[in-house]
Amino acid sequence: MWRALVFLALLAVAAYGAVWIADHPGTVTVVWNGYEIGMSLAIALTGVLVAAIVLGLIWAVVTGVIGLPASISRSTRERRRNKGLASLSRGMIAVGSGDPLAARRHAGDAERLLGSQPLTLLLKAQAAQISGDRDAAEQAFKRMADDPETRVLGLRGLFVEARRREDEGAARAYASEAARLAPSVTWANEAVLEAQCADGEWSAATETVERRAALGLMDKHAARRQRAVLLTAAAQRHEAGEPDTATEQALKAVKLAPDLVPAAVIAGRLLARRNDLRKAAKIIEAAWKATPHPELAKVYLNLRTGDSARDRLARAENLAKLSSWEPESRLVIAQAATEAKDFGRAREALAPLTDDRPTARVCRMMARIEAAEHGAESGRSREWLARAARAPRDPAWVADGIISERWAPVSPVSGRLDAFVWKTPPEILAGPEDDDAPAPASGEPAAPVAIPTTPVPAPVTTDSPAPSTPGFLQTGAGTPSVPPTPAPVNGPTGPSSAAQAAPADRPRRIA
């Protein structure tokens, strides 16, 4: 629209000029080298216009001839660039579809046509990964790490390759360097945090979590939870030798996550030693409302030394009211009532749990009640022990296919922070094969009895030599860097034997 209007305006100006020249005739005289040439104004203007057009054509031809080599070279480069981009695109598609031969062919063509550009190096590395050529992939990532523009990307690839060959030292070094260069890179921060947790550097790990939260890399609630877990882990370490430090750390953890059971247990236990019973009871009660747990009940019932069995039973009744009579509170009442020789009250508390498929702990508690009242060799006690061997499981600490009797800050399989969850594990379980472990002590929360099954190992994340998808985009590690510290649950028992505890260094693995 605007172009048409401009054209019409120029046409009108030209027409007006032509009319004006026609209305004002005149002559133009040119004197040169003794010659005098006269002509009308219109002819002179026409001659000037034609001369300009001719000179312009001559100039265009001359410049075209002079610039022909550069034009040919530029056209060749453009064709090479277009062919290289096409090879790059086809190579990315081949990597995504898992075609190693096509990926390597297109990667070679792209590098030949485009040179060592970031995308060509990335395609070459990914093609080498899906082909199983780890050395070529690592060389490509090293070349990327030498370029300031692709240094973090190259470090990520080197980190993945180091994990695949189980070189944890190199992997940590690459992750630390990437986190230093780009503090907002998520994978590097997670790897650094995992390494710090594996080494038990809880203070450094806390600083890492705080830095990630400040950068907006994680939710504030998740950051508070992880800080509480790390403070609890530090309190566990200092509880025996530095109780004051452990108390301070445990109280901070409880403030950040009141429902974190291990933090509440440690805080309650340490405050009880200080005779700060009211504060300890308040912390335990708050955690109990969120998650009724046998360790919380154990600390709560034994807050004050020298209490009678009746006093502990009264405390158990209070816990039951706080949790609206959850199954765990009934077990606590039954245990306290048994110690108080109130067997009728113990059976009454467990009655709702024995009607429909009682769990292993309920069966063992009933066996304990019968043994306390009628003797360990009584028929009812033996019957309940036999039922315990086939009963459903009770809640336990579960993380990444591992069932543990004790909580740990990180998973022994993946090294993930805050991985353990208190829940009922699946029924299919491969338990330890130790039949000579000692039985649980009286008053200790008994671990679930496993249904005898064929041991099935849990899946462990590894990288195959030739994955079908881009290996660089999958950061699966090999052997976990965190040692398995959680204690295991009990192994399978026969129908006529009591539940037995497994060694502390053999956690169970869910199939």
C-alpha positions in Angstrom: 0.0 0.0 0.0 2.7 2.5 1.0 4.9 1.5 -1.8 2.1 2.2 -4.4 1.5 5.6 -2.9 5.2 6.5 -3.0 5.4 5.3 -6.6 2.5 7.5 -7.6 4.0 10.4 -5.8 7.3 10.1 -7.7 5.5 9.6 -10.9 3.6 12.9 -10.3 6.8 14.7 -9.5 8.4 13.4 -12.7 5.4 14.4 -14.8 5.3 17.9 -13.2 9.1 18.3 -14.0 8.5 17.3 -17.6 5.7 19.8 -18.0 7.7 22.5 -16.4 10.6 21.9 -18.8 8.3 22.0 -21.7 6.8 25.3 -20.6 10.2 26.9 -20.2 12.2 26.0 -23.3 15.9 26.9 -23.5 19.2 25.9 -25.0 22.4 24.4 -23.6 25.7 25.2 -25.2 28.9 23.1 -24.6 32.3 24.5 -25.7 35.2 22.1 -25.7 38.5 22.1 -27.6 37.3 24.7 -30.0 34.0 23.1 -30.7 30.7 24.6 -29.7 27.7 22.3 -29.4 24.2 23.7 -28.8 21.1 21.8 -27.9 17.7 22.2 -26.2 17.4 21.7 -22.5 15.2 18.5 -22.9 17.8 16.8 -25.2 20.6 17.8 -22.8 18.8 16.2 -19.8 18.1 13.1 -21.8 21.7 12.8 -22.8 22.9 13.1 -19.2 20.4 10.4 -18.1 21.6 8.0 -20.9 25.2 8.7 -20.0 24.6 7.9 -16.4 22.9 4.6 -17.3 25.7 3.6 -19.5 28.4 4.4 -16.9 26.4 2.5 -14.3 26.3 -0.6 -16.5 30.0 -0.4 -17.2 30.8 0.0 -13.5 28.6 -3.0 -12.7 30.3 -5.2 -15.2 33.8 -4.1 -14.1 33.0 -4.7 -10.4 31.3 -8.0 -11.2 34.4 -9.3 -13.0 36.7 -8.1 -10.2 34.6 -9.6 -7.4 33.8 -12.9 -9.2 36.4 -15.0 -7.3 35.1 -13.7 -4.0 31.5 -14.3 -5.0 32.3 -17.9 -6.1 34.1 -18.5 -2.8 31.2 -17.1 -0.8 28.7 -19.2 -2.7 30.9 -22.3 -2.1 31.0 -21.6 1.6 27.3 -21.1 1.7 26.7 -24.4 0.0 29.1 -26.1 2.4 27.4 -24.5 5.4 23.9 -25.6 4.2 25.2 -29.1 3.6 26.8 -29.1 7.0 23.7 -28.0 8.7 21.7 -30.6 6.9 24.2 -33.3 8.0 24.0 -31.9 11.6 20.2 -32.1 11.6 20.2 -35.7 10.1 22.9 -36.7 12.7 20.8 -35.4 15.6 17.8 -37.3 14.3 19.9 -40.5 13.9 21.2 -40.1 17.5 17.6 -39.7 18.8 16.4 -42.7 16.8 19.4 -44.8 18.0 21.1 -45.4 14.6 24.8 -45.4 15.5 26.1 -45.9 11.9 24.1 -43.0 10.5 24.9 -40.8 13.5 28.7 -41.3 13.0 28.5 -40.8 9.3 26.5 -37.6 9.6 28.8 -36.4 12.5 31.9 -36.9 10.3 30.2 -35.0 7.4 29.2 -32.2 9.7 32.7 -31.8 11.2 34.2 -31.9 7.7 31.8 -29.2 6.4 31.4 -27.0 9.5 34.6 -27.5 11.4 34.9 -27.9 15.2 31.8 -26.0 16.2 30.0 -26.7 19.4 27.1 -28.5 17.8 29.4 -30.7 15.7 31.4 -31.7 18.7 28.3 -32.5 20.6 26.9 -34.6 17.7 30.3 -36.4 17.5 30.3 -37.1 21.2 26.7 -38.4 21.2 27.4 -40.5 18.1 30.4 -42.1 19.8 28.3 -42.7 23.0 25.5 -44.6 21.3 28.2 -46.5 19.3 29.9 -47.6 22.5 33.1 -45.7 21.7 33.8 -44.2 25.1 37.3 -43.0 24.2 36.1 -41.0 21.2 33.3 -39.5 23.3 35.7 -38.5 26.0 38.0 -36.9 23.5 35.2 -34.9 22.0 34.1 -33.7 25.5 37.7 -32.7 26.3 37.8 -30.6 23.2 34.5 -29.0 24.3 35.9 -28.4 27.8 38.9 -26.5 26.2 36.6 -24.0 24.5 35.3 -21.2 26.9 31.9 -21.2 25.2 31.3 -25.0 25.7 33.4 -25.6 28.8 30.4 -26.4 31.1 28.9 -28.7 28.4 32.1 -30.5 28.0 32.5 -30.9 31.8 29.1 -32.4 31.9 30.0 -35.0 29.3 33.3 -35.8 31.1 31.3 -36.1 34.4 29.0 -38.7 32.8 31.8 -40.6 31.3 33.7 -40.7 34.6 30.6 -42.0 36.3 30.3 -44.7 33.7 33.8 -46.0 34.3 33.2 -45.7 38.0 35.9 -43.0 38.6 34.2 -41.1 41.4 37.2 -38.9 42.0 37.3 -37.5 38.5 33.5 -37.2 38.4 33.6 -35.0 41.6 36.4 -32.9 40.1 34.4 -32.2 36.9 31.2 -31.4 38.9 33.0 -29.1 41.3 34.6 -27.2 38.3 31.3 -26.9 36.6 29.6 -25.6 39.7 32.4 -23.0 40.1 32.1 -21.8 36.5 28.3 -21.9 36.5 26.8 -21.8 40.0 23.2 -22.2 38.6 23.9 -25.5 36.8 21.6 -28.0 38.5 23.4 -31.3 37.7 26.7 -29.9 39.0 25.1 -28.7 42.3 23.4 -32.1 42.8 26.6 -34.0 42.1 28.6 -31.8 44.5 25.9 -32.3 47.2 25.9 -36.0 46.7 29.7 -36.1 47.0 29.6 -34.1 50.2 26.9 -36.3 51.7 28.9 -39.4 50.8 31.9 -38.0 52.6 29.8 -37.0 55.6 30.6 -33.3 55.1 27.3 -32.2 56.5 28.2 -28.5 57.1 29.5 -28.1 53.5 26.4 -29.9 52.2 24.2 -27.5 54.2 26.0 -24.6 52.5 25.4 -26.1 49.1 21.7 -26.5 49.8 21.4 -22.9 51.0 23.2 -21.7 47.9 20.9 -23.7 45.6 17.9 -22.2 47.4 19.3 -18.7 47.1 19.7 -19.2 43.3 16.2 -20.5 43.0 17.2 -24.0 41.9 14.9 -25.7 44.4 11.7 -25.1 46.2 12.0 -23.3 49.6 10.1 -26.1 51.4 12.4 -28.7 49.8 15.4 -26.7 50.9 14.1 -26.5 54.5 13.6 -30.2 54.5 17.0 -31.0 53.2 18.7 -28.6 55.7 16.8 -30.4 58.5 18.0 -33.8 57.2 21.6 -32.6 57.1 21.4 -31.1 60.6 19.9 -34.4 61.8 22.8 -36.3 60.3 25.3 -34.0 62.0 23.4 -34.4 65.3 23.7 -38.2 65.0 27.4 -37.9 64.6 27.9 -35.5 67.6 25.3 -37.1 69.9 27.8 -39.4 71.7 30.8 -37.1 72.0 29.4 -33.6 71.8 25.8 -33.6 73.2 25.5 -29.8 73.4 26.3 -29.4 69.7 24.1 -32.3 68.8 21.2 -30.8 70.8 21.6 -27.4 69.1 21.6 -29.1 65.6 18.7 -31.4 66.4 16.6 -28.4 67.7 17.3 -26.5 64.5 16.3 -29.5 62.4 13.0 -29.8 64.4 12.3 -26.2 63.8 12.8 -26.6 60.0 10.9 -29.9 59.8 8.8 -30.7 62.9 7.6 -34.0 61.3 11.1 -35.4 60.8 11.1 -38.4 63.1 14.9 -38.9 63.5 15.4 -35.2 64.4 12.5 -35.4 67.0 14.0 -38.6 68.5 17.4 -37.2 68.9 16.1 -33.9 70.3 13.8 -35.6 72.7 16.5 -38.0 73.9 19.1 -35.2 74.5 16.6 -32.8 76.1 15.5 -35.6 78.5 19.2 -36.0 79.6 19.1 -32.3 80.4 15.9 -32.8 82.4 14.0 -30.5 80.0 11.1 -32.9 80.0 8.4 -30.5 79.0 10.2 -29.3 75.8 11.2 -32.9 74.9 7.6 -34.1 75.3 6.3 -31.2 73.2 8.7 -32.1 70.3 7.8 -35.8 70.5 4.1 -35.1 70.6 4.3 -32.8 67.5 6.2 -35.4 65.5 3.9 -38.2 66.7 0.8 -36.5 65.4 2.4 -36.3 61.9 4.0 -39.8 61.9 3.4 -42.3 64.7 6.7 -44.1 65.0 8.0 -46.7 67.5 11.2 -44.8 68.2 9.2 -41.7 69.2 7.1 -43.8 71.5 10.2 -45.4 73.0 11.7 -41.9 73.8 8.4 -40.6 75.1 7.7 -43.4 77.4 11.2 -43.2 78.9 11.5 -39.5 79.2 11.7 -39.6 83.0 13.9 -42.3 84.5 12.5 -44.1 87.5 8.9 -44.1 86.2 6.8 -47.1 87.0 5.2 -49.3 84.4 1.9 -47.7 85.2 3.3 -44.3 84.5 4.6 -45.5 81.1 1.2 -47.0 80.4 -0.4 -43.6 81.1 2.0 -41.9 78.7 1.1 -44.5 76.0 -2.6 -43.7 76.5 -1.8 -40.1 75.9 0.0 -40.9 72.6 -3.0 -42.9 71.5 -5.3 -39.9 72.1 -2.9 -37.7 70.1 -2.9 -40.0 67.1 -6.6 -40.9 67.2 -5.7 -44.5 68.1 -3.5 -45.3 65.1 -2.3 -48.9 65.0 1.2 -47.9 66.2 -0.4 -46.3 69.3 -2.2 -49.6 70.1 1.1 -51.5 69.8 2.7 -49.0 72.2 -0.2 -49.4 74.7 0.0 -53.2 74.4 3.8 -53.2 75.2 3.4 -50.8 78.1 0.4 -52.8 79.5 2.4 -56.1 79.2 5.3 -54.5 81.2 2.7 -53.4 83.8 1.3 -57.0 83.9 -2.1 -55.7 82.7 -2.6 -58.4 80.1 -6.3 -57.8 79.7 -5.6 -54.1 78.7 -2.9 -55.3 76.3 -5.3 -57.7 74.6 -8.0 -55.0 74.5 -5.7 -52.5 72.8 -4.7 -55.1 70.1 -8.1 -56.5 69.6 -9.0 -54.2 66.6 -5.7 -55.2 64.9 -6.1 -59.0 65.3 -9.4 -59.3 63.5 -8.2 -59.1 59.9 -4.7 -60.3 58.9 -2.6 -58.9 61.8 0.8 -57.7 60.9 4.1 -59.4 62.0 4.6 -57.0 65.0 1.0 -57.5 66.2 1.5 -61.3 66.1 4.8 -61.0 68.0 3.2 -58.7 70.5 0.4 -61.2 71.1 3.0 -63.9 71.5 4.8 -61.8 74.0 1.6 -61.2 76.0 0.9 -65.0 76.0 4.5 -65.8 77.0 4.4 -63.2 79.8 1.2 -64.5 81.2 1.3 -68.3 80.5 5.0 -69.0 79.8 7.2 -69.0 76.7 6.3 -72.6 75.9 2.6 -72.1 75.9 0.6 -73.2 72.9 -0.9 -69.8 72.3 2.5 -68.1 72.2 3.8 -70.7 69.7 0.7 -70.2 67.6 1.2 -66.4 67.4 4.9 -66.9 66.5 3.9 -69.2 63.7 1.4 -66.6 62.4 4.1 -63.9 62.6 6.2 -65.8 60.1 3.5 -65.5 57.5 1.9 -62.2 58.5 2.0 -59.0 56.4 4.8 -56.5 56.9 4.9 -53.6 59.2 6.0 -50.1 58.2 9.8 -49.6 57.9 12.3 -47.2 56.4 12.4 -47.8 52.7 14.7 -46.1 50.1 15.5 -47.2 46.5 14.7 -50.8 47.0 16.4 -51.0 50.4 14.5 -51.7 53.7 16.3 -50.6 56.8 15.4 -50.8 60.5 17.2 -47.4 61.1 16.9 -44.1 59.3 19.9 -42.7 57.3 20.3 -39.3 55.7 21.1 -40.6 52.2 20.2 -43.7 50.2 22.9 -46.4 50.2 22.0 -47.2 46.6 21.7 -43.8 44.8 23.2 -41.4 47.3 20.0 -39.4 47.2 19.5 -37.1 50.1 16.3 -37.6 52.2 15.5 -40.8 50.4 14.2 -42.9 53.3 10.5 -42.9 53.8 8.5 -44.6 56.6 6.0 -46.8 54.9 4.9 -50.4 54.5 7.3 -52.2 52.1 6.1 -54.6 49.3 5.6 -58.2 50.2 8.1 -59.5 47.7 11.5 -59.1 49.4 14.9 -60.7 49.3 16.1 -60.8 52.9 19.5 -61.6 54.4 20.4 -65.3 54.8 21.7 -65.1 58.4 19.8 -67.5 60.6 21.9 -67.1 63.7 21.3 -63.4 64.5 20.3 -62.4 68.0 16.6 -61.8 68.8 15.5 -58.3 69.4 15.7 -57.1 73.0 12.6 -56.6 75.1 11.1 -53.2 74.6 12.8 -52.6 71.3 10.6 -52.1 68.2 10.8 -55.4 66.4 11.5 -55.3 62.7 9.1 -56.9 60.1 9.5 -60.6 59.5 10.1 -61.4 55.8 7.9 -63.9 53.9 10.3 -66.6 52.7 11.0 -65.9 49.0 13.8 -66.4 46.5 16.3 -63.6 46.8 15.9 -61.2 43.9 18.5 -58.4 43.6 17.2 -54.9 43.3 18.0 -53.1 40.0 21.0 -50.9 40.1 21.4 -48.0 37.6 24.2 -48.7 35.2 25.1 -47.6 31.7 25.3 -50.2 29.0 28.2 -49.9 26.5 25.9 -49.0 23.6 22.7 -47.3 24.8 20.0 -46.8 22.2 19.4 -43.2 23.2 21.8 -40.2 23.5 24.1 -41.1 26.3 25.2 -37.6 27.0 21.6 -36.7 27.9 21.4 -39.6 30.4 23.5 -39.0 33.5 23.0 -42.4 35.1 25.9 -43.3 37.3 27.5 -46.7 37.9 28.3 -47.9 41.4 26.8 -45.6 44.1 29.3 -43.5 46.0 27.5 -43.7 49.3 28.4 -46.8 51.5 25.4 -48.8 52.7 25.1 -47.8 56.4 21.4 -48.4 57.3 20.7 -51.4 59.5 18.7 -54.2 58.0 15.4 -55.7 59.0 14.9 -59.3 60.2 15.5 -62.2 58.0 12.9 -65.0 57.3 12.0 -67.2 60.2 10.4 -70.6 60.3 6.9 -71.3 61.7 8.1 -72.4 65.1 10.9 -69.9 65.7 10.8 -66.3 67.0 11.7 -63.3 64.8 15.4 -62.7 64.6 17.3 -59.5 63.9 19.7 -59.4 61.0 23.2 -58.0 61.1 23.5 -54.2 61.0 25.4 -54.1 57.8 23.1 -56.2 55.6 20.0 -54.2 54.5 17.2 -55.8 52.7 16.6 -55.1 49.1 13.1 -55.0 47.5 12.8 -57.0 44.3 
